[in-house]
Amino acid sequence: MRIGIDAGGTLTKVVTQNDDGSFHYESRPSKEIDTLIEELNKLDNVTLYLTGGGSVYISENVKHETHLQIEFDAAYTGLTYLMKKQNIDLDRFVYLNIGTGTSFHVVENNTQRRVGGTGIGGGTLMGLSQLLTGYETFEKIVETARKGNRDTLDLKVKHIFKDGPIPKPLTPDLTASNFARVEPHHHKTASDADKLASVIGMVAEGAISFGVTLAQGFKTNDLVLIGSTLKDNDVMQSVIHSYGSLKGIQPHIIENGEYSGALGAILVTEQ
């Protein structure tokens, strides 16, 4: 049995290759890594393909044969496999990996190059959300944010220009400043839904704005996005599509993209 593991800062993604060549995907909090190691050590005839920050720790504590893979190479290999399966055929594009933080990459001639990153990502979303509302689970945060209205706390272009003409290329709902409409009473009166909608909006816009700038500089309209922060997060995905459309960029959110690293850790050995 071949198992690929991407041990990230927040989540550990596990991909198991079945006998028929297909793949099974699952993830768990990285704080449960020792439990995962115990489960792996109960299995027989297993080869592990490891990447991510916790890969060395896993390798040192399992009884199985292990292969350590370079994180960015593994993620790109897994991403190209998933894109092919989903009939997304791009020769030149920018991709963002929105995990605990966000990593930025450019792709051309079947080669990826990491060009930067930011500490704003899923870890930011979870941390700020918990501070502001006390909610601890990703599912609860997204569920609540769906009911929120960002106009309560975020300063939009329409708030600045009010009834006056808005200069092009600005649009009324473009965010001028995240959380800039916060008033002294809002720590008591703002709803949890509004707070969380604004947190997700800030993280989404932080990633997509950099990605759009990078795509424009790289002379491509295609922006590919992967990462656990996007999974079942329609609030964030809506912001990304809206912002991308405004800037003339086509976002491609890859299904199971958060497993690119774990999947690629297996597949990179076949190249």
Secondary structure, 3 states (H helix, E strand, C coil): CEEEEEECCCEEEEEEECCCCCEEEEEEEHHHHHHHHHHHHCCCCCEEEEECCCHHHHHHHCCCEEEECCHHHHHHHHHHHHHHHCCCCCCCEEEEEECCCEEEEEEECCEEEEEEEECCCHHHHHHHHHHHHCCCCHHHHHHHHCCCCHHHCCEEHHHHHCCCCCCCCCCCCCEEECCCCCCCCHHHHCCHHHHHHHHHHHHHHHHHHHHHHHHHHCCCCEEEEECHHHCCCHHHHHHHHHHHHHCCCEEEECCCHHHHHHHHHHHHHHC
